[in-house]
């Protein structure tokens, strides 16, 4: 069995997986029946996985969201859609490779689907800028949103970014303005919008694509105004304090559902989305179809009103008389 990239808390599970694989190879080579022993170890492995994943810390869930084998936007697009036609460029400056998107069909239903793309190996990560969009990426997204509105097609957005790119060039070309404009324009787009955080949802990098009628999170994703490392560097001047920062930020899907920021958690396969791309894509596709069927019945004026009320209702405040 080829060695797989893994996180520390996954290693006991992978050791049992390797043991099962070795036993199967041995049984096949020696022509003996070891099904009983294999089933016993599989049962033990499933129980161990359930124990480990039922008690993950917030920091461990952040690590899962960054898993080197976790599905990316392009994986979901490939598995969920048909007739996908990618569109490029913002018609102003460049084509941002950290964002992919175009028109496609999900179960025969035409949609605009876009997603942030990180890249898997070093070459791809550099090409995709680690999923960190420049201003032209947000302007490219807005151009596609307007096309979807023109042709009356719903929008599906997959969010997975460590943040908007903080480089000098991005700032010179109006990074903050591009994000702010997207937030404003997305709030009044006259088509249904579904937002799904599939991995990392960091800061304005995520919020610049994050205004919609439904916001869903995968079970082991996170969504926050800042990354745990960034928070730790500011509060303690030490990025090694990231686990403590993750606990304080309350950035997991369970936290945000409880706070009313997101509408639903989409369950992942046992051990995380990276263990079964097809099952995860199937779960995602099912939720998208059900939600689009629901949203498309809502009149446009009511859809926009509910969208505005959704975001205006977030947060808690208190008034105090002087």
NUMAR-602476 format. One record per residue (C-alpha): residue number from 1; x, y, z. Coordinates in Angstrom, 2 decimals, decimal comma, always signed. Layout:
<sites>
num NUM; px X; py Y; pz Z;
...
</sites>
This chain:
<sites>
num 1; px +0,00; py +0,00; pz +0,00;
num 2; px +1,41; py +3,36; pz -1,07;
num 3; px +2,12; py +5,75; pz +1,80;
num 4; px -0,53; py +8,43; pz +1,99;
num 5; px -0,21; py +12,00; pz +3,13;
num 6; px -1,87; py +12,22; pz +6,51;
num 7; px -2,35; py +14,30; pz +9,65;
num 8; px -0,99; py +13,18; pz +13,02;
num 9; px -4,36; py +12,15; pz +14,43;
num 10; px -5,10; py +10,09; pz +11,29;
num 11; px -2,01; py +7,89; pz +11,62;
num 12; px -3,50; py +5,19; pz +13,93;
num 13; px -6,32; py +4,73; pz +11,40;
num 14; px -3,93; py +4,52; pz +8,45;
num 15; px -1,82; py +1,94; pz +10,30;
num 16; px -4,87; py -0,32; pz +10,57;
num 17; px -5,71; py +0,32; pz +6,89;
num 18; px -2,19; py -0,77; pz +5,96;
num 19; px -2,50; py -3,87; pz +8,13;
num 20; px -5,74; py -4,81; pz +6,37;
num 21; px -4,13; py -4,28; pz +2,96;
num 22; px -1,11; py -6,42; pz +3,91;
num 23; px -3,38; py -9,20; pz +5,19;
num 24; px -5,36; py -9,19; pz +1,94;
num 25; px -2,16; py -9,39; pz -0,11;
num 26; px -0,84; py -12,21; pz +2,05;
num 27; px -4,14; py -14,13; pz +1,90;
num 28; px -4,26; py -13,82; pz -1,90;
num 29; px -0,63; py -14,92; pz -2,29;
num 30; px -0,91; py -17,86; pz +0,10;
num 31; px -4,43; py -18,77; pz -1,07;
num 32; px -5,86; py -18,84; pz +2,46;
num 33; px -9,05; py -17,40; pz +3,96;
num 34; px -8,46; py -14,51; pz +6,38;
num 35; px -11,85; py -12,82; pz +6,05;
num 36; px -12,65; py -13,24; pz +9,75;
num 37; px -9,45; py -11,52; pz +10,87;
num 38; px -9,85; py -8,77; pz +8,27;
num 39; px -13,45; py -8,04; pz +9,31;
num 40; px -12,34; py -7,91; pz +12,96;
num 41; px -9,65; py -5,31; pz +12,18;
num 42; px -12,07; py -3,31; pz +9,98;
num 43; px -14,53; py -3,17; pz +12,88;
num 44; px -11,74; py -2,00; pz +15,17;
num 45; px -10,65; py +0,62; pz +12,61;
num 46; px -14,19; py +1,98; pz +12,16;
num 47; px -14,64; py +2,26; pz +15,93;
num 48; px -11,28; py +4,02; pz +16,29;
num 49; px -12,15; py +6,47; pz +13,49;
num 50; px -15,48; py +7,26; pz +15,15;
num 51; px -13,77; py +7,88; pz +18,49;
num 52; px -11,09; py +10,14; pz +17,00;
num 53; px -13,41; py +12,20; pz +14,80;
num 54; px -16,07; py +12,64; pz +17,47;
num 55; px -13,61; py +14,48; pz +19,71;
num 56; px -11,60; py +16,63; pz +17,30;
num 57; px -10,50; py +20,04; pz +18,55;
num 58; px -11,21; py +23,16; pz +16,53;
num 59; px -7,57; py +23,29; pz +15,47;
num 60; px -7,70; py +19,69; pz +14,23;
num 61; px -10,75; py +20,59; pz +12,15;
num 62; px -8,81; py +23,50; pz +10,66;
num 63; px -6,06; py +21,03; pz +9,76;
num 64; px -8,62; py +18,77; pz +8,09;
num 65; px -9,89; py +21,69; pz +6,02;
num 66; px -6,33; py +22,04; pz +4,70;
num 67; px -5,73; py +18,33; pz +4,19;
num 68; px -3,33; py +17,80; pz +1,24;
num 69; px -5,77; py +15,34; pz -0,35;
num 70; px -8,96; py +17,31; pz +0,31;
num 71; px -11,15; py +17,83; pz -2,80;
num 72; px -10,84; py +21,21; pz -4,48;
num 73; px -13,43; py +23,21; pz -6,41;
num 74; px -12,36; py +21,70; pz -9,74;
num 75; px -12,87; py +18,19; pz -8,32;
num 76; px -16,45; py +18,99; pz -7,33;
num 77; px -17,16; py +20,68; pz -10,65;
num 78; px -15,91; py +17,62; pz -12,51;
num 79; px -17,90; py +15,18; pz -10,36;
num 80; px -21,15; py +17,16; pz -10,04;
num 81; px -21,65; py +18,87; pz -13,39;
num 82; px -22,05; py +18,18; pz -17,08;
num 83; px -21,37; py +20,44; pz -20,10;
num 84; px -19,11; py +22,67; pz -18,02;
num 85; px -17,72; py +25,61; pz -20,00;
num 86; px -15,07; py +27,60; pz -18,15;
num 87; px -14,99; py +31,36; pz -18,66;
num 88; px -11,89; py +33,50; pz -18,19;
num 89; px -10,81; py +37,05; pz -17,45;
num 90; px -12,21; py +40,20; pz -15,85;
num 91; px -12,10; py +42,25; pz -19,10;
num 92; px -10,03; py +44,84; pz -17,25;
num 93; px -6,63; py +43,44; pz -16,33;
num 94; px -6,09; py +39,66; pz -16,29;
num 95; px -7,48; py +36,18; pz -15,73;
num 96; px -7,05; py +35,26; pz -12,06;
num 97; px -6,10; py +31,58; pz -11,88;
num 98; px -7,15; py +31,35; pz -8,22;
num 99; px -10,77; py +31,38; pz -9,40;
num 100; px -12,41; py +28,93; pz -11,78;
num 101; px -15,94; py +29,20; pz -13,05;
num 102; px -18,39; py +28,93; pz -15,88;
num 103; px -21,79; py +27,67; pz -16,91;
num 104; px -22,68; py +24,01; pz -16,41;
num 105; px -25,59; py +21,68; pz -15,71;
num 106; px -26,27; py +19,91; pz -12,43;
num 107; px -28,79; py +17,13; pz -12,99;
num 108; px -29,83; py +18,92; pz -16,18;
num 109; px -30,35; py +22,24; pz -14,37;
num 110; px -28,26; py +25,10; pz -15,88;
num 111; px -26,22; py +27,04; pz -13,31;
num 112; px -23,24; py +29,30; pz -13,01;
num 113; px -20,73; py +27,53; pz -10,79;
num 114; px -17,55; py +29,18; pz -9,57;
num 115; px -14,95; py +28,21; pz -6,98;
num 116; px -11,64; py +29,20; pz -5,49;
num 117; px -8,87; py +26,84; pz -6,55;
num 118; px -5,72; py +26,20; pz -4,49;
num 119; px -3,68; py +23,71; pz -6,49;
num 120; px -2,28; py +20,44; pz -5,23;
num 121; px +1,46; py +20,20; pz -5,98;
num 122; px +3,99; py +23,04; pz -5,81;
num 123; px +3,65; py +23,97; pz -9,48;
num 124; px -0,15; py +24,10; pz -9,29;
num 125; px -0,12; py +26,02; pz -6,00;
num 126; px +2,08; py +28,71; pz -7,51;
num 127; px -0,06; py +28,81; pz -10,67;
num 128; px -3,23; py +29,18; pz -8,56;
num 129; px -1,55; py +31,51; pz -6,05;
num 130; px -2,56; py +29,11; pz -3,24;
num 131; px -6,22; py +30,03; pz -3,77;
num 132; px -5,61; py +33,71; pz -2,89;
num 133; px -7,44; py +35,95; pz -5,33;
num 134; px -6,25; py +39,29; pz -6,71;
num 135; px -8,71; py +42,14; pz -7,44;
num 136; px -9,09; py +40,82; pz -10,98;
num 137; px -10,40; py +37,57; pz -9,48;
num 138; px -13,24; py +39,38; pz -7,71;
num 139; px -13,95; py +41,41; pz -10,85;
num 140; px -13,93; py +38,23; pz -12,91;
num 141; px -16,45; py +36,73; pz -10,48;
num 142; px -18,66; py +39,82; pz -10,68;
num 143; px -18,57; py +39,69; pz -14,49;
num 144; px -19,79; py +36,08; pz -14,35;
num 145; px -22,45; py +36,93; pz -11,75;
num 146; px -23,86; py +39,58; pz -14,08;
num 147; px -23,92; py +37,09; pz -16,94;
num 148; px -25,85; py +34,65; pz -14,75;
num 149; px -28,31; py +37,41; pz -13,86;
num 150; px -28,70; py +38,38; pz -17,53;
num 151; px -29,53; py +34,81; pz -18,53;
num 152; px -31,54; py +34,13; pz -15,33;
num 153; px -29,35; py +31,26; pz -14,14;
num 154; px -28,81; py +30,46; pz -10,43;
num 155; px -25,32; py +30,77; pz -8,95;
num 156; px -23,40; py +28,16; pz -6,95;
num 157; px -20,20; py +29,34; pz -5,23;
num 158; px -17,55; py +27,07; pz -3,67;
num 159; px -15,35; py +28,90; pz -1,15;
num 160; px -11,88; py +27,65; pz -0,23;
num 161; px -9,25; py +30,29; pz +0,43;
num 162; px -6,69; py +31,28; pz +3,08;
num 163; px -7,61; py +34,90; pz +2,28;
num 164; px -7,41; py +37,54; pz -0,43;
num 165; px -3,88; py +38,09; pz -1,75;
num 166; px -2,18; py +40,78; pz +0,39;
num 167; px +0,57; py +41,77; pz -2,06;
num 168; px +1,46; py +45,31; pz -3,12;
num 169; px +0,17; py +44,80; pz -6,67;
num 170; px -3,20; py +43,63; pz -5,39;
num 171; px -3,49; py +46,69; pz -3,15;
num 172; px -2,46; py +49,00; pz -5,99;
num 173; px -5,19; py +47,55; pz -8,20;
num 174; px -7,89; py +48,05; pz -5,56;
num 175; px -8,23; py +44,83; pz -3,56;
num 176; px -10,50; py +46,32; pz -0,87;
num 177; px -12,68; py +48,11; pz -3,43;
num 178; px -13,12; py +44,94; pz -5,48;
num 179; px -14,22; py +42,93; pz -2,43;
num 180; px -16,54; py +45,69; pz -1,19;
num 181; px -18,13; py +46,07; pz -4,63;
num 182; px -18,80; py +42,34; pz -4,84;
num 183; px -20,50; py +42,39; pz -1,44;
num 184; px -22,72; py +45,27; pz -2,55;
num 185; px -23,57; py +43,83; pz -5,97;
num 186; px -24,17; py +40,27; pz -4,77;
num 187; px -26,73; py +41,53; pz -2,27;
num 188; px -29,02; py +42,63; pz -5,13;
num 189; px -28,40; py +40,00; pz -7,85;
num 190; px -31,81; py +38,87; pz -9,06;
num 191; px -31,05; py +35,14; pz -9,13;
num 192; px -30,73; py +32,50; pz -6,37;
num 193; px -27,24; py +32,24; pz -4,85;
num 194; px -25,93; py +29,25; pz -2,88;
num 195; px -22,66; py +29,62; pz -0,97;
num 196; px -20,77; py +26,50; pz +0,16;
num 197; px -17,56; py +26,65; pz +2,21;
num 198; px -15,73; py +23,48; pz +1,17;
num 199; px -12,45; py +24,07; pz +3,03;
num 200; px -11,08; py +27,36; pz +4,33;
num 201; px -13,19; py +30,50; pz +4,47;
num 202; px -10,81; py +33,22; pz +5,57;
num 203; px -11,52; py +36,91; pz +5,96;
num 204; px -12,52; py +39,18; pz +3,05;
num 205; px -11,07; py +36,61; pz +0,68;
num 206; px -14,13; py +34,49; pz +1,41;
num 207; px -16,62; py +37,30; pz +2,08;
num 208; px -15,99; py +38,79; pz -1,37;
num 209; px -17,79; py +35,73; pz -2,76;
num 210; px -19,91; py +35,04; pz +0,31;
num 211; px -23,22; py +36,91; pz -0,05;
num 212; px -26,11; py +34,62; pz -0,91;
num 213; px -29,50; py +33,19; pz -0,04;
num 214; px -28,13; py +30,04; pz +1,60;
num 215; px -24,73; py +29,54; pz +3,23;
num 216; px -23,65; py +25,97; pz +3,81;
num 217; px -20,45; py +24,54; pz +5,30;
num 218; px -18,89; py +21,15; pz +4,89;
num 219; px -18,51; py +19,40; pz +8,22;
num 220; px -14,74; py +19,95; pz +8,50;
num 221; px -14,47; py +23,43; pz +7,05;
num 222; px -13,95; py +26,76; pz +8,83;
num 223; px -15,10; py +30,34; pz +8,31;
num 224; px -13,72; py +33,36; pz +10,15;
num 225; px -12,63; py +36,98; pz +9,93;
num 226; px -9,01; py +35,82; pz +10,32;
num 227; px -6,99; py +32,62; pz +10,28;
num 228; px -5,94; py +31,07; pz +13,61;
num 229; px -2,29; py +31,81; pz +12,80;
num 230; px -3,07; py +35,45; pz +11,97;
num 231; px -5,09; py +35,87; pz +15,15;
num 232; px -2,32; py +34,29; pz +17,24;
num 233; px +0,31; py +36,54; pz +15,66;
num 234; px -1,72; py +39,63; pz +16,57;
num 235; px -2,84; py +38,67; pz +20,08;
num 236; px +0,19; py +36,72; pz +21,32;
num 237; px +2,81; py +37,66; pz +18,71;
num 238; px +3,32; py +33,94; pz +18,25;
num 239; px +1,75; py +31,89; pz +15,42;
num 240; px +2,39; py +28,75; pz +17,47;
num 241; px -0,59; py +29,81; pz +19,58;
num 242; px -2,88; py +29,03; pz +16,63;
num 243; px -4,66; py +26,10; pz +18,42;
num 244; px -5,67; py +28,45; pz +21,25;
num 245; px -6,76; py +31,08; pz +18,72;
num 246; px -8,90; py +28,53; pz +16,88;
num 247; px -10,73; py +27,76; pz +20,12;
num 248; px -11,34; py +31,46; pz +20,80;
num 249; px -12,50; py +32,27; pz +17,26;
num 250; px -15,26; py +29,62; pz +17,23;
num 251; px -14,77; py +29,08; pz +13,52;
num 252; px -16,04; py +25,53; pz +12,92;
num 253; px -19,24; py +24,59; pz +11,13;
num 254; px -20,92; py +23,67; pz +14,43;
num 255; px -19,98; py +27,03; pz +15,96;
num 256; px -21,28; py +29,03; pz +13,02;
num 257; px -24,51; py +27,08; pz +12,76;
num 258; px -25,13; py +27,78; pz +16,43;
num 259; px -24,36; py +31,48; pz +15,91;
num 260; px -26,78; py +31,66; pz +12,96;
num 261; px -24,10; py +32,62; pz +10,42;
num 262; px -24,63; py +29,53; pz +8,25;
num 263; px -27,81; py +27,68; pz +7,41;
num 264; px -26,71; py +24,05; pz +7,30;
num 265; px -23,80; py +21,65; pz +7,77;
num 266; px -23,21; py +19,15; pz +4,97;
num 267; px -21,90; py +15,88; pz +6,39;
num 268; px -18,61; py +14,48; pz +5,11;
num 269; px -17,75; py +10,80; pz +4,58;
num 270; px -16,18; py +9,00; pz +7,59;
num 271; px -12,73; py +10,49; pz +8,16;
num 272; px -13,34; py +13,55; pz +5,97;
num 273; px -14,08; py +14,49; pz +2,36;
num 274; px -10,63; py +13,34; pz +1,19;
num 275; px -11,55; py +9,72; pz +1,90;
num 276; px -14,33; py +9,55; pz -0,69;
num 277; px -14,58; py +12,24; pz -3,37;
num 278; px -17,62; py +10,67; pz -5,03;
num 279; px -19,65; py +10,37; pz -1,85;
num 280; px -18,82; py +13,94; pz -0,85;
num 281; px -19,69; py +15,28; pz -4,31;
num 282; px -22,94; py +13,29; pz -4,19;
num 283; px -23,87; py +14,81; pz -0,82;
num 284; px -23,07; py +18,28; pz -2,15;
num 285; px -25,00; py +17,77; pz -5,38;
num 286; px -28,08; py +16,57; pz -3,48;
num 287; px -28,09; py +19,68; pz -1,27;
num 288; px -27,61; py +22,01; pz -4,26;
num 289; px -30,51; py +20,49; pz -6,23;
num 290; px -32,85; py +20,54; pz -3,22;
num 291; px -31,96; py +24,14; pz -2,39;
num 292; px -32,27; py +25,40; pz -5,97;
num 293; px -35,68; py +23,74; pz -6,26;
num 294; px -36,74; py +25,60; pz -3,12;
num 295; px -35,24; py +28,99; pz -4,03;
num 296; px -36,51; py +29,06; pz -7,61;
num 297; px -40,09; py +29,08; pz -6,29;
num 298; px -39,48; py +32,35; pz -4,41;
num 299; px -40,42; py +35,59; pz -6,26;
num 300; px -37,41; py +37,80; pz -7,00;
num 301; px -38,50; py +40,70; pz -4,78;
num 302; px -39,04; py +38,36; pz -1,85;
num 303; px -35,71; py +36,61; pz -2,53;
num 304; px -33,80; py +39,91; pz -2,35;
num 305; px -35,65; py +41,05; pz +0,74;
num 306; px -34,90; py +37,82; pz +2,57;
num 307; px -31,24; py +37,98; pz +1,49;
num 308; px -30,86; py +41,47; pz +2,96;
num 309; px -32,70; py +40,51; pz +6,14;
num 310; px -30,45; py +37,46; pz +6,51;
num 311; px -27,26; py +39,51; pz +6,71;
num 312; px -28,78; py +42,42; pz +8,62;
num 313; px -29,91; py +39,95; pz +11,27;
num 314; px -26,44; py +38,56; pz +11,94;
num 315; px -24,71; py +39,48; pz +15,17;
num 316; px -25,93; py +40,61; pz +18,58;
num 317; px -25,99; py +44,09; pz +20,04;
num 318; px -27,29; py +45,81; pz +23,16;
num 319; px -28,63; py +49,32; pz +23,64;
num 320; px -27,96; py +51,12; pz +26,89;
num 321; px -29,73; py +54,20; pz +28,06;
num 322; px -27,54; py +57,00; pz +29,39;
</sites>
